[in-house]
Amino acid sequence: MPKFYGVDYYDIASLLSEEELLVRDTVREFVDDNVLPIIEKHNRAGSFPVDLVRKMADLGMFGSTLPAKYGCAEMNNVAYGLVMQIRSFSSVQSALVMYPLYTFGSEEQKDFWLPKLASGEKIGCFGLTEPDYGSNPGGMITRAEERGNSYVLNGAKMWITNGTIADVAVVWAKLNGVIHGFLIEKGTKGFNAPEMRGKHSLRASVTSELIFQDCTIPKENILPKAQGLKSPLMCLNQARYGIAWGAMGAAMACYDSALAYAKSRIQFGKPIASFQLIQEKLVGMVTEITKGQLLTLQLGRLKDQGKVRFEQVSMAKRNNVYYALEIARTAREVLGANGILDEYPVMRHMANLESVKTYEGTHEMHTLIVGEDITGIPAYI
Ligand SMILES: Cc1cc2nc3c(=O)[nH]c(=O)nc-3n(C[C@H](O)[C@H](O)[C@H](O)COP(=O)(O)OP(=O)(O)OC[C@H]3O[C@@H](n4cnc5c(N)ncnc54)[C@H](O)[C@@H]3O)c2cc1C
């Protein structure tokens, strides 16, 4: 497969620092050499390429913005965004496990878990969604009860990325009616994490149920600084930022594939790239990619300045995932029948983006968040 040099119509690279460019190129090379040769095989088999975890850790891809004393790369948010262009596993590990530990954890929890998660020695997952509570996680049923020196958890989570392979689950449950975060280690009695099967999307990623039946954990496993729905939402905001970048990564791969194909596929005696209708599709794709890139870059700069608002993150997640999916669908059209083959990355990205449009806040929920921000009127119910 030819090397991927990225899509940069507006010379956005000139807005990146040397360090950011190095991070981008390192990750790109890693994907070329280690991910692309095996990803379709795993996608077909519905298996997770677990061997990649340590290699990703060696590149500093987990918890990349956290301090070096925990074994993390201490990157800025733009460099982290560039890493997240190939996200999913790393986004959960970084934004949904390491971030809550770092933000809400005790010193002991941080010292124990963060270096192990950064090195890929341990894997984590984030359990918020329940079978009956998706967009409305505040209604969750999972409960924790205080019993002597322990907490006892009962309930179930669903759709949890990495659940079955995780060594530690960050689980959100109500304690006396208030949402708190708990660390549940693999193998704890009363805790099971069966894998969910039958997915047509994110097939190379593990998705699981988490089941708690009188699951008893020591009191020190509560995240002491997390309280209320705001805490898991802060984690999701962190992950959504990565998703906005990741969606553009997928979109660039689809555009790159469609452009190369259009230039080489001959119909009516000419490359299909010479037809106006095909050019119109390609121009639409590269324009939306360029807009999405500028959106995420400015978002990253605001984040580095400590000025970003969660509604701005919602706008970028909503926009970039929506257009990435449109780009994947359009790329599939350009490739004709070949577009459905796994010899090309397009259909895999398209199927994956269907999930991405739903997780970390659905497209609709982000519309309502930005809608409330600009009108001052909440329209959720
Ligand atoms: C592959 C995959 C991995 C995932 N990984 C994780 C994970 O690691 N951890 C985790 O906790 N969760 C995870 N999720 C769950 C994900 O976050 C939820 O699926 C998402 O929040 C939506 O919830 P739901 O599927 O129950 O849809 P619902 O909330 O039932 O929504 C169904 C539809 O109704 C719409 N809707 C709902 N309320 C409103 C409203 N007020 N106004 C307008 N429209 C509305 C939604 O936008 C959607 O279109 C994952 C999901 C997938 C598919």
PDBQT file of the ligand as one rigid body, heavy atoms in Angstrom, charges set to zero:
ROOT
HETATM    1  C1  LIG A 401     -19.036   1.049  19.436  1.00  0.00    +0.000 C 
HETATM    2  C2  LIG A 401     -19.486   1.823  20.650  1.00  0.00    +0.000 A 
HETATM    3  C3  LIG A 401     -18.600   2.046  21.700  1.00  0.00    +0.000 A 
HETATM    4  C4  LIG A 401     -19.034   2.723  22.843  1.00  0.00    +0.000 A 
HETATM    5  N1  LIG A 401     -18.161   2.882  23.909  1.00  0.00    +0.000 NA
HETATM    6  C5  LIG A 401     -18.626   3.387  25.090  1.00  0.00    +0.000 A 
HETATM    7  C6  LIG A 401     -17.781   3.418  26.268  1.00  0.00    +0.000 A 
HETATM    8  O1  LIG A 401     -16.598   3.051  26.212  1.00  0.00    +0.000 OA
HETATM    9  N2  LIG A 401     -18.310   3.852  27.433  1.00  0.00    +0.000 N 
HETATM   10  C7  LIG A 401     -19.600   4.274  27.543  1.00  0.00    +0.000 A 
HETATM   11  O2  LIG A 401     -20.013   4.643  28.644  1.00  0.00    +0.000 OA
HETATM   12  N3  LIG A 401     -20.424   4.271  26.448  1.00  0.00    +0.000 NA
HETATM   13  C8  LIG A 401     -19.967   3.829  25.236  1.00  0.00    +0.000 A 
HETATM   14  N4  LIG A 401     -20.793   3.803  24.129  1.00  0.00    +0.000 N 
HETATM   15  C9  LIG A 401     -22.204   4.190  24.288  1.00  0.00    +0.000 C 
HETATM   16  C10 LIG A 401     -22.558   5.536  23.650  1.00  0.00    +0.000 C 
HETATM   17  O3  LIG A 401     -21.987   6.579  24.379  1.00  0.00    +0.000 OA
HETATM   18  C11 LIG A 401     -24.103   5.610  23.584  1.00  0.00    +0.000 C 
HETATM   19  O4  LIG A 401     -24.487   4.702  22.576  1.00  0.00    +0.000 OA
HETATM   20  C12 LIG A 401     -24.596   7.018  23.284  1.00  0.00    +0.000 C 
HETATM   21  O5  LIG A 401     -24.462   7.847  24.400  1.00  0.00    +0.000 OA
HETATM   22  C13 LIG A 401     -26.074   7.034  22.849  1.00  0.00    +0.000 C 
HETATM   23  O6  LIG A 401     -26.869   6.299  23.704  1.00  0.00    +0.000 OA
HETATM   24  P1  LIG A 401     -27.885   5.204  23.125  1.00  0.00    +0.000 P 
HETATM   25  O7  LIG A 401     -27.172   4.365  22.139  1.00  0.00    +0.000 OA
HETATM   26  O8  LIG A 401     -28.532   4.549  24.298  1.00  0.00    +0.000 OA
HETATM   27  O9  LIG A 401     -28.962   6.036  22.291  1.00  0.00    +0.000 OA
HETATM   28  P2  LIG A 401     -30.249   6.795  22.859  1.00  0.00    +0.000 P 
HETATM   29  O10 LIG A 401     -29.866   7.746  23.940  1.00  0.00    +0.000 OA
HETATM   30  O11 LIG A 401     -31.321   5.805  23.139  1.00  0.00    +0.000 OA
HETATM   31  O12 LIG A 401     -30.644   7.653  21.572  1.00  0.00    +0.000 OA
HETATM   32  C14 LIG A 401     -31.302   7.085  20.416  1.00  0.00    +0.000 C 
HETATM   33  C15 LIG A 401     -31.562   8.233  19.441  1.00  0.00    +0.000 C 
HETATM   34  O13 LIG A 401     -32.427   9.218  20.060  1.00  0.00    +0.000 OA
HETATM   35  C16 LIG A 401     -31.802  10.496  20.006  1.00  0.00    +0.000 C 
HETATM   36  N5  LIG A 401     -32.162  11.275  21.203  1.00  0.00    +0.000 N 
HETATM   37  C17 LIG A 401     -32.073  10.904  22.507  1.00  0.00    +0.000 A 
HETATM   38  N6  LIG A 401     -32.493  11.898  23.315  1.00  0.00    +0.000 NA
HETATM   39  C18 LIG A 401     -32.855  12.933  22.499  1.00  0.00    +0.000 A 
HETATM   40  C19 LIG A 401     -33.346  14.263  22.699  1.00  0.00    +0.000 A 
HETATM   41  N7  LIG A 401     -33.552  14.755  23.946  1.00  0.00    +0.000 N 
HETATM   42  N8  LIG A 401     -33.612  15.024  21.632  1.00  0.00    +0.000 NA
HETATM   43  C20 LIG A 401     -33.381  14.565  20.371  1.00  0.00    +0.000 A 
HETATM   44  N9  LIG A 401     -32.909  13.330  20.094  1.00  0.00    +0.000 NA
HETATM   45  C21 LIG A 401     -32.642  12.537  21.148  1.00  0.00    +0.000 A 
HETATM   46  C22 LIG A 401     -30.317  10.220  19.951  1.00  0.00    +0.000 C 
HETATM   47  O14 LIG A 401     -29.600  11.321  19.405  1.00  0.00    +0.000 OA
HETATM   48  C23 LIG A 401     -30.294   8.991  19.036  1.00  0.00    +0.000 C 
HETATM   49  O15 LIG A 401     -30.389   9.394  17.696  1.00  0.00    +0.000 OA
HETATM   50  C24 LIG A 401     -20.365   3.197  22.933  1.00  0.00    +0.000 A 
HETATM   51  C25 LIG A 401     -21.235   3.018  21.837  1.00  0.00    +0.000 A 
HETATM   52  C26 LIG A 401     -20.807   2.356  20.702  1.00  0.00    +0.000 A 
HETATM   53  C27 LIG A 401     -21.761   2.181  19.539  1.00  0.00    +0.000 C 
ENDROOT
TORSDOF 0
